[in-house]
Amino acid sequence: MSCVIGRRGGMLNLNHTDLTIRAEKWLVNSLGCNFAFRDLGSVGSEIPDAIGWRDGWISHLVECKTSRSDFLADKKKWFRRNPDMGMGMYRYMMCPKDMIKPEEVPEGWGLLYILPKIIRKVKKAEVQTNNHKSEMTLLVSALRRVHIRGDLAKIYSMDTLKTEVAHA
């Protein structure tokens, strides 16, 4: 599924993956998350379109919607019907401009409109009760993948530490 975003001199056609890439970059560059990832799942857990953390434990979740029907179907998800079990201390829906109205997003959720060059925050997210266990499961899954690929030793490298300090 893809969505079309108007742009002077033509249209910008974005699919779901394009939106998740933009959401991941927004989490790091605009919200100041220390890191973020997208479309990463783990067994028995919610699969966020994009999620990032800042200040150690404050999590921000972005659900990307390319169509109105996708947005309406999202309401049926177990994590939406049981919001205390979902990920994200702050949660956002991201979609093309005007596809979703601010009053339509779930209670406490923010709304982001994706435009050709920027992502505009239309509605601010409120603090939610989030499922720390699911978030930790996702983080452990990501770290396990690093280990399986043989890259875990890199986290002990002084070069990595110097880079981390330089970005802090």
N, C-alpha and C positions, 0 to 999 in steps of 0.2 A: 504494500500500500504506500502511496506517495501523496504528497500535498503540493500544491502550487502556490507560490508566494509572489505577489506582484512586484515588479521592479521596472523602473523607467527603462524603456527600450526592450522590454521582454519580460519573461516570467522565469522564476527560479523554481525548479522542480526538486523537491527534497523527499527522500524516502525515510523510513523509520530510523535506519542506521545513521543517516545524515543528521537527523534531529538528536540522536543520542550522543553523537560526537560533539555537536554544538553544545549540548547540555553539560557534558563532561568538562569542556573548556570553560563554560560559564561558571561552573562550580569553583574551579581553580582561579581563574582570572578575575571574576567579578565578586565572588563571595569570599575569596581568600582561603578556600579549603587547602589544607596541606597536601592532600592528594585526593583523587577521585578515580572511579572507574565506571564502566558502563556494561550493561548486558552480562553481568557476571552472576552466575547462579551457584547454589550449593544444594545438596540433597535436603528435601523437605522444607525449603525456605522460599520466601518471596524472591523474585528475580527483578531487582530494580532496573529501570532503564538507565539511570545514572544516579550515583550516590557518592558523596564526598564527606570528609571530616575536617573540621578545623578546631583549633584550640584543644586538641587531644580527644575530645569525646562528643563534640556537638556535630550531629549528623544532619545532612541536607539531602533529601531525596527528590528526584525529578522524574515524573512520568510523562513520556512524550506521546502525543496524540496526533495522528495524521488525518484522522477523519472523525466526524461527529459520531458515527456508529461505534468506532473504537472507544470513544469517550463514554458513551452510554453503556457499552458492554463492561467497562471498567467497574461500574457500580456493583456488578454482580460478583466481583472477586471476593474471596473470603477475607482478605486483608482490608478491603474497603468496608465490608459489613462488620468487621471486628477491628476498628482502627487502633485499639490499644496493642494489637498484636503485629502491627505493621512497622516497617522500618522508617527511619527519618524523624528526628526531633522537629525538623522543619520540612514540610512537604509542598511540592509545587506540581502543577500541571503545566506542560509547555505545549503550545499549539500555534498554528498560523493565526494571524490577527483576526479577531472577532469570531473564530470558530466556536469558542466557548465563552460565555459571558461570566464576569466575576461572581455573580450571585449563583451560578450553577455548580461551582466547584464544591467539593465536600467541605464541611465545617472545619475551619482552621487552616485550610489549604491556601496556598498562594497561587497566582496565575501569571504565567510568562507568555508573552507573544513573541514568536520568532519572526524577525524581519530580515530582509536580505543582508544587512550588515551588522545588526545588533539584536540583542534579546532585551525586550522591554518588560520590566516588572510592572504588571498591571494591578496586582493585588498582593499585599505582603502576607507571608505565611505566619501563622501563630505557633507557639510552642505546643507540641503534641506529646502524649505519652508514647514512647517508642519501645520497641522490643529489642533491648540490648543483647539478648541471647542470640536472636537471629542475625543481628549486625555482627556480633563476634564470630558466629559460625561462618558468615560470608568472608570476614577478614582472615580467619584461619584457613578457609578454602583457598583464598588468594595466595597466602603465604605457603601453603602446601604445594601449590602449583609451581611457585618459585623453587621450592626444595626439589621437587620431582625433576625439574628441568636442569638441576645442578647449579643453580645460581644463588643458593642460600648463602654461600660463603662470602658473597659480595657485600652483604650487609655488615660484615665485620671489617671491611676494608677501610683504611684511613682515608683513602681518596674519596670514598663514598661519604664518610663523615665530614670531610672538608667541604664537599659539595652541599651537603645538607645544612651545615652551619652557614654557608654563604647564601643559601636561599631562605634562611629563617628571618 
